[in-house]
Amino acid sequence: MSYFGLRYLGVFFIILSFLSFINIIYSYYFKFYLNLNNYIISLFVSLFIGTILFLIKKNTFNIKIDIYGKIITVILGYITIPIAISIPYFLSIYNISFLDSYFEAISGFTSTGFTTFDNLKKYDESIILWRASSQWVGGLYFLFCIILLIDIFDNNLKKSLTNYLSFNTSEIIKQSIKIFLLYTILTLILFLFYEIFNFRSFVSLNLALSVISSGGFLPVDSLSSILDTNIKEIALSLSMLISFFSIFLTYNLVFLKGRNLNFFQEDVYLFFYLLFLTLALFFFFNYKNSFSSIFLSLVSSITNIGFSMKNIPSNLSIFFLILVIIGGSFFSTSSGIRFLKIYALFKFSINNLISHAKPKNIFLDKSIIFDISYKKDEIYKYFLSILIFLISLFILTSLLSLSGLSINSALKLSILTLMNTVNSSTYGLENLNFSSMTTITKYCLMLFMVIGRVELITVLIILKKFLFKN
């Protein structure tokens, strides 16, 4: 472990201690005293660990960090930080086992949304808020990890963020501060947006923390209990698009001067992709005035959030699962393989087929509209990401099938796990009971939630490091 890696993890333990403090204030204000001590313990544990990681001297560990060190740091964070998150669950009055507490923490921190909690009415609001907070810090951690691992991605994706070809420590810190400010401001905007549409303040806060992180935790058992009008459904759907487009979109629009068109390349493609899907669903599935619910499922799927109403046609579940796999913008909190990667692979395949059919034609690898091109080594990375996804999907589906789930349910749950999307009626899995699953099944789901949250190409890099020494 490098000095930089330790300080990197220390930042998030300190952020977690601040969120614990917020929960303490909330509990005091609304007189939720039963679990108050748990957040105090979480505050001191997180603050102690974060401070220790910051006070370690430079000469104790290597200052430089290579790409393998960065990947290990990211994965280590996904394992250790949820331990601190699980403290309020485990020490609560609700007799939650450590395994279920850790499962809830992993699910929140990876912004997946699988839950062992049943009947949320029996839990006090402070612990519901803590679940949403775990998603918020997890979404921020994910965005920071993209910056930390930026050098393993292709130059086209880097150009949508900066003109730097490589990031040094100072540039990582600069971009991370920018992300933190944008992320926090957008969270506040979401909260105020929900308040305008007369959501209860507690619900608005929880939704803001969940939506900005593409998380799947709800503050209530049923979404229909808070979305009692079509206007609220549309409002929530539109707000979720913040986690579909790049988090830098608003920043680039505000500071448009000096930006070239390449900074908006992915967001422009995503806009036309969303427009096409919306029009297609509107013309073919707009019946019984249910389009607002279908649009909610559409947006929820492409953002990898997974929220859903219960009046969604069952024949659309496969379609929505495909949208979950595709995902949203590279610099968003959504998961998925990423739209631009799939577009590049599709274009590359079509051009190669045409070049074989008409070899005298000139092969152009440039993207439409934008002055960018895709090199073969970048295409190979995209292809390997999909290959690793398919291998992971096969392994997890097999394991879940052995645990007693039907092949159909195991396949759907595997897709949602790897894409960090909550199970809901959109995918026909709303009745899954995670608390009753076996210990092995829970560990498998936790492992693959983490695998899904780190970019899949990083898994191959780690395997190459340890399996192919030369």
C-alpha positions in Angstrom: 0.0 0.0 0.0 1.3 3.4 -0.9 1.3 6.7 1.1 -1.1 8.2 -1.5 -3.4 5.2 -1.3 -3.7 5.4 2.5 -4.5 9.1 2.4 -7.0 8.5 -0.3 -8.9 6.0 1.9 -8.5 8.3 4.9 -10.5 11.0 3.1 -13.5 8.8 2.9 -13.4 7.6 6.5 -13.4 11.3 7.4 -16.3 12.0 5.1 -18.1 9.1 6.7 -17.5 10.6 10.2 -19.0 13.8 9.0 -22.1 11.9 7.8 -22.3 10.2 11.2 -22.3 13.7 12.8 -25.2 14.7 10.5 -27.1 11.6 11.7 -26.4 12.5 15.4 -27.7 16.0 14.8 -30.8 14.6 13.0 -31.4 12.1 15.8 -31.1 14.8 18.5 -33.4 17.2 16.6 -36.2 14.6 16.1 -35.6 12.8 19.4 -34.5 9.4 17.9 -32.5 8.5 20.9 -32.6 4.6 20.7 -29.8 4.3 18.2 -28.0 7.6 18.9 -25.0 6.0 20.5 -24.4 3.9 17.4 -23.7 7.0 15.3 -21.4 8.4 18.0 -19.4 5.1 17.9 -19.4 5.3 14.0 -18.2 8.9 14.2 -15.3 8.1 16.4 -14.3 4.9 14.7 -14.3 6.6 11.2 -12.6 9.7 12.4 -9.9 7.7 14.3 -9.2 5.5 11.2 -9.2 8.5 8.9 -6.9 10.5 11.1 -4.4 7.6 11.5 -4.3 7.2 7.7 -3.5 10.9 7.4 -0.9 11.0 10.1 1.2 8.2 8.7 4.6 9.5 7.7 5.7 9.6 4.1 8.8 7.6 4.7 6.8 4.7 6.2 5.3 3.7 2.8 6.1 4.3 -0.8 5.1 7.7 -2.1 4.7 6.7 -5.7 1.7 4.5 -6.7 1.5 2.5 -9.9 -1.7 1.4 -11.7 -1.8 -1.9 -9.8 -1.6 0.0 -6.5 -4.4 2.3 -7.5 -6.7 -0.6 -8.4 -5.9 -2.4 -5.2 -6.6 0.8 -3.2 -10.0 1.1 -4.9 -10.9 -2.5 -4.2 -9.7 -2.2 -0.6 -11.9 0.8 -0.1 -15.0 -1.2 -1.3 -14.1 -3.8 1.4 -13.1 -1.8 4.4 -15.3 1.4 4.3 -18.5 -0.7 4.4 -17.3 -2.2 7.7 -17.5 1.3 9.3 -20.9 1.8 7.6 -22.3 -1.4 9.0 -21.7 -0.3 12.7 -25.0 1.5 13.2 -26.9 -1.5 11.7 -25.1 -4.1 13.8 -25.4 -2.2 17.1 -29.0 -1.1 16.5 -32.0 -2.3 18.5 -33.2 -4.3 15.5 -31.1 -7.4 16.0 -29.4 -7.3 12.6 -26.6 -9.8 12.3 -23.2 -8.7 11.3 -23.5 -10.5 7.9 -26.8 -8.7 7.1 -25.3 -5.4 8.4 -22.3 -5.8 6.1 -24.5 -6.9 3.2 -26.6 -3.7 3.7 -23.5 -1.6 3.9 -21.9 -3.2 0.7 -25.2 -2.8 -1.1 -25.4 0.9 -0.1 -21.8 1.7 -0.8 -21.8 0.2 -4.2 -25.1 2.0 -4.9 -26.9 -1.3 -5.6 -29.9 -1.2 -3.3 -30.4 -4.8 -2.4 -31.7 -4.9 1.2 -32.3 -7.3 4.0 -34.7 -4.8 5.7 -38.3 -5.7 5.5 -41.2 -3.4 6.5 -39.3 -0.1 6.7 -42.0 1.4 9.0 -40.6 -0.5 12.0 -37.2 1.3 11.6 -36.6 4.8 12.8 -35.9 7.6 10.4 -32.2 8.0 11.4 -31.3 4.5 10.2 -33.2 5.0 7.0 -31.2 8.2 6.5 -28.0 6.4 7.3 -28.7 3.9 4.4 -29.2 6.8 2.0 -26.0 8.4 3.3 -24.1 5.2 2.6 -25.2 5.5 -1.0 -24.2 9.1 -1.2 -20.6 8.5 0.0 -20.4 5.4 -2.3 -21.4 7.4 -5.3 -18.7 10.0 -4.5 -16.2 7.3 -4.0 -17.0 5.8 -7.4 -16.5 9.1 -9.1 -13.2 9.6 -7.3 -12.1 6.1 -8.4 -12.7 7.0 -12.1 -10.3 9.9 -11.7 -7.8 7.8 -9.8 -7.9 5.1 -12.6 -8.2 7.5 -15.5 -4.9 6.4 -17.1 -6.2 2.9 -17.9 -9.0 4.4 -20.0 -8.8 5.6 -23.6 -8.0 9.2 -24.6 -11.4 9.9 -26.0 -13.0 9.5 -22.5 -10.2 11.6 -21.0 -10.9 14.4 -23.5 -14.4 14.7 -22.2 -12.9 15.7 -18.9 -9.6 17.4 -19.5 -6.9 18.1 -22.1 -4.3 16.3 -19.9 -3.1 13.0 -21.3 -2.1 11.7 -17.9 -2.9 12.7 -14.3 -0.3 13.4 -11.7 -1.2 13.7 -8.0 -2.0 17.4 -8.1 -4.3 17.0 -11.1 -6.1 14.1 -9.4 -6.7 16.3 -6.3 -7.9 19.2 -8.5 -10.4 17.1 -10.4 -11.5 15.4 -7.2 -12.3 18.7 -5.5 -14.3 19.8 -8.6 -16.2 16.5 -8.4 -16.9 16.9 -4.7 -18.3 20.4 -5.1 -20.4 19.5 -8.2 -21.7 16.4 -6.4 -22.7 18.3 -3.3 -24.3 21.1 -5.2 -26.3 18.8 -7.4 -27.5 16.9 -4.3 -28.8 20.2 -2.8 -30.4 21.1 -6.1 -32.2 17.7 -6.2 -33.4 18.2 -2.6 -34.9 21.6 -3.5 -36.4 20.2 -6.7 -38.3 17.6 -4.7 -39.4 20.2 -2.2 -41.0 22.2 -5.0 -43.1 19.2 -5.9 -44.3 18.8 -2.3 -42.4 15.7 -1.4 -42.1 15.3 2.4 -38.7 16.8 3.5 -37.5 13.5 4.8 -38.4 11.8 1.6 -36.8 14.6 -0.5 -33.5 14.3 1.4 -33.4 10.5 1.0 -34.3 10.6 -2.6 -31.6 13.3 -3.3 -28.9 11.2 -1.6 -30.0 8.1 -3.5 -30.6 9.6 -7.0 -27.3 11.5 -7.2 -25.5 8.3 -6.5 -27.7 6.0 -8.7 -28.6 4.2 -5.5 -31.6 1.9 -5.1 -32.5 2.4 -1.4 -36.0 3.9 -0.9 -37.2 5.6 2.3 -40.5 3.7 2.1 -41.6 0.2 1.2 -43.5 1.2 -1.9 -42.6 3.9 -4.4 -46.4 4.4 -5.1 -46.9 5.7 -1.6 -44.8 8.8 -2.4 -45.5 9.1 -6.1 -49.3 9.7 -5.8 -49.6 11.8 -9.0 -48.3 11.5 -12.6 -46.6 14.8 -12.1 -44.5 13.4 -9.3 -43.6 10.4 -11.4 -42.4 12.6 -14.2 -40.5 14.9 -11.8 -38.6 11.9 -10.2 -37.9 10.5 -13.7 -36.4 13.8 -14.9 -34.4 14.2 -11.7 -32.8 10.8 -12.2 -31.3 11.9 -15.5 -28.7 13.8 -13.4 -27.0 10.4 -12.7 -27.4 9.4 -16.4 -25.4 12.3 -18.0 -21.9 13.2 -17.1 -21.5 14.9 -13.7 -19.4 17.5 -15.6 -22.2 18.4 -18.0 -23.6 21.2 -15.9 -20.0 22.5 -15.2 -19.2 22.5 -18.9 -22.4 24.2 -19.8 -21.8 27.0 -17.2 -18.1 27.4 -18.2 -18.8 26.9 -21.9 -16.2 29.4 -23.1 -13.0 27.7 -24.2 -14.7 24.3 -24.4 -14.6 22.4 -27.6 -17.4 20.1 -28.8 -15.5 17.0 -27.7 -16.3 17.8 -24.0 -20.0 17.1 -24.8 -19.6 14.2 -27.1 -21.0 11.5 -24.9 -23.8 13.6 -23.5 -25.0 14.4 -27.0 -25.1 10.8 -28.0 -26.9 9.9 -24.7 -29.5 12.6 -25.4 -30.4 11.2 -28.8 -30.3 7.7 -27.3 -32.8 8.7 -24.6 -35.0 10.6 -27.0 -35.2 7.6 -29.3 -36.1 5.2 -26.4 -38.7 7.6 -25.1 -40.4 8.1 -28.4 -40.4 4.4 -29.1 -42.0 3.5 -25.8 -44.5 6.4 -26.1 -45.8 5.3 -29.5 -45.9 1.5 -28.8 -46.6 1.2 -25.0 -48.6 4.3 -24.1 -51.9 2.8 -23.0 -54.2 3.1 -19.9 -52.4 6.4 -19.1 -49.4 4.4 -17.9 -46.7 6.2 -19.8 -45.4 8.2 -16.8 -44.7 4.8 -15.0 -43.1 3.3 -18.1 -41.0 6.4 -18.5 -39.9 6.1 -14.9 -38.8 2.5 -15.4 -37.0 3.6 -18.6 -35.0 6.3 -16.9 -34.5 4.2 -13.8 -33.0 1.4 -16.0 -30.6 3.5 -18.0 -29.4 5.2 -14.8 -29.0 1.8 -13.1 -31.1 3.0 -10.2 -33.9 0.4 -10.6 -36.9 2.3 -9.0 -40.3 1.2 -10.4 -44.0 1.4 -10.0 -46.0 -1.9 -10.0 -48.1 -1.4 -13.2 -45.3 -2.1 -15.7 -46.0 -4.7 -18.5 -44.1 -7.9 -17.7 -43.1 -8.3 -21.4 -40.9 -5.3 -21.1 -38.6 -6.8 -18.4 -36.0 -8.1 -20.9 -36.0 -4.8 -22.7 -35.3 -2.9 -19.4 -32.6 -5.4 -18.4 -30.8 -4.7 -21.7 -30.9 -0.9 -20.9 -29.5 -1.7 -17.5 -26.5 -3.5 -19.1 -25.9 -0.6 -21.4 -25.9 2.0 -18.6 -25.2 5.7 -18.9 -22.3 8.2 -19.1 -18.8 7.2 -18.3 -18.4 10.1 -15.8 -21.7 9.5 -14.1 -22.6 7.4 -11.0 -24.5 5.0 -13.2 -23.0 1.5 -13.8 -23.4 -0.6 -17.0 -20.9 -1.3 -19.7 -21.4 2.3 -20.9 -23.2 3.5 -24.0 -20.2 5.0 -25.8 -18.3 1.7 -25.5 -21.1 -0.3 -27.0 -21.6 2.3 -29.7 -17.9 2.2 -30.6 -17.9 -1.6 -30.7 -21.0 -1.6 -32.9 -19.5 0.9 -35.3 -16.2 -0.9 -35.4 -17.9 -4.2 -36.2 -20.1 -2.7 -38.9 -17.1 -1.0 -40.6 -15.1 -4.2 -40.5 -18.0 -6.1 -42.1 -18.3 -3.5 -44.8 -14.6 -3.4 -45.4 -14.6 -7.2 -46.0 -17.6 -7.0 -48.3 -16.2 -4.0 -50.2 -12.4 -4.0 -49.6 -11.8 -1.2 -52.1 -13.7 1.2 -49.9 -11.9 3.5 -47.5 -12.4 2.5 -43.8 -13.1 5.5 -41.6 -12.9 5.0 -37.8 -14.0 8.5 -36.8 -17.1 9.1 -34.9 -20.1 10.9 -36.3 -20.4 14.6 -35.4 -17.2 14.7 -33.3 -13.6 14.8 -34.4 -12.6 11.7 -32.5 -11.5 8.2 -33.6 -11.3 4.9 -31.9 -7.9 3.0 -32.0 -7.8 -0.7 -32.1 -6.3 -1.1 -28.7 -9.2 0.9 -27.2 -11.7 -1.3 -29.1 -9.9 -4.4 -27.6 -10.4 -2.9 -24.1 -14.1 -2.5 -24.7 -14.4 -6.0 -26.0 -12.5 -7.4 -23.0 -14.9 -5.5 -20.7 -17.9 -7.2 -22.3 -16.1 -10.6 -22.2 -15.3 -10.2 -18.5 -19.0 -9.2 -17.9 -20.2 -12.4 -19.7 -17.8 -14.6 -17.7 -18.8 -13.0 -14.4 -22.5 -13.3 -15.4 -22.1 -17.0 -16.1 -20.3 -17.7 -12.8 -22.7 -15.7 -10.7 -25.8 -17.2 -12.5 -24.5 -20.7 -11.9 -23.8 -20.0 -8.2 -27.3 -18.4 -7.7 -28.9 -21.4 -9.5 -27.1 -23.8 -7.1 -28.5 -21.8 -4.2 -32.1 -22.6 -5.2 -33.1 -19.7 -7.5 -34.6 -20.6 -10.9 -32.4 -20.0 -13.9 -34.6 -17.1 -15.0 -34.4 -15.4 -11.6 -30.7 -16.2 -11.2 -29.9 -14.7 -14.6 -31.9 -11.5 -13.9 -30.4 -11.1 -10.4 -26.9 -11.6 -11.7 -27.4 -8.8 -14.3 -28.7 -6.5 -11.6 -25.9 -7.4 -9.2 -23.1 -6.8 -11.8 -24.8 -3.6 -13.0 -25.5 -2.4 -9.4 -29.2 -2.0 -10.0 -31.9 -2.7 -7.4 -34.4 -5.5 -7.9 -37.9 -4.2 -8.6 -41.2 -5.0 -10.5 -39.6 -3.7 -13.7 -37.5 -6.8 -13.8 -39.9 -9.2 -12.1 -37.8 -9.6 -9.0 -39.5 -7.4 -6.5 -40.4 -10.3 -4.1 -36.8 -11.5 -3.5 -36.0 -11.9 0.2 -32.3 -11.3 0.7 -32.4 -11.8 4.5 -33.5 -15.5 4.0 -30.7 -16.2 1.5 -27.8 -18.5 2.6 -24.5 -17.1 3.9 -22.7 -18.3 0.8 -25.2 -16.6 -1.5 -24.9 -13.3 0.4 -21.1 -13.4 0.1 -21.3 -14.1 -3.6 -23.6 -11.2 -4.1 -21.4 -8.9 -2.1 -18.3 -10.0 -4.1 -20.0 -9.4 -7.5 -21.5 -6.1 -6.4 -17.9 -4.9 -5.8 -16.7 -6.4 -9.1 -19.6 -4.7 -10.9 -18.7 -1.3 -9.3 -15.1 -1.3 -10.3 -14.5 -0.9 -14.1 -14.4 -4.5 -15.4 -11.2 -3.8 -17.3 -9.5 -3.4 -13.9 -10.3 -7.0 -13.1 -8.3 -8.1 -16.2 -5.4 -5.9 -15.2 -5.2 -7.5 -11.8 -5.5 -11.0 -13.2 -2.6 -10.2 -15.6 -0.5 -8.9 -12.7 -0.8 -12.1 -10.7 -1.3 -14.8 -13.3 1.2 -13.6 -15.9 4.3 -12.4 -14.1 6.2 -11.6 -17.3 
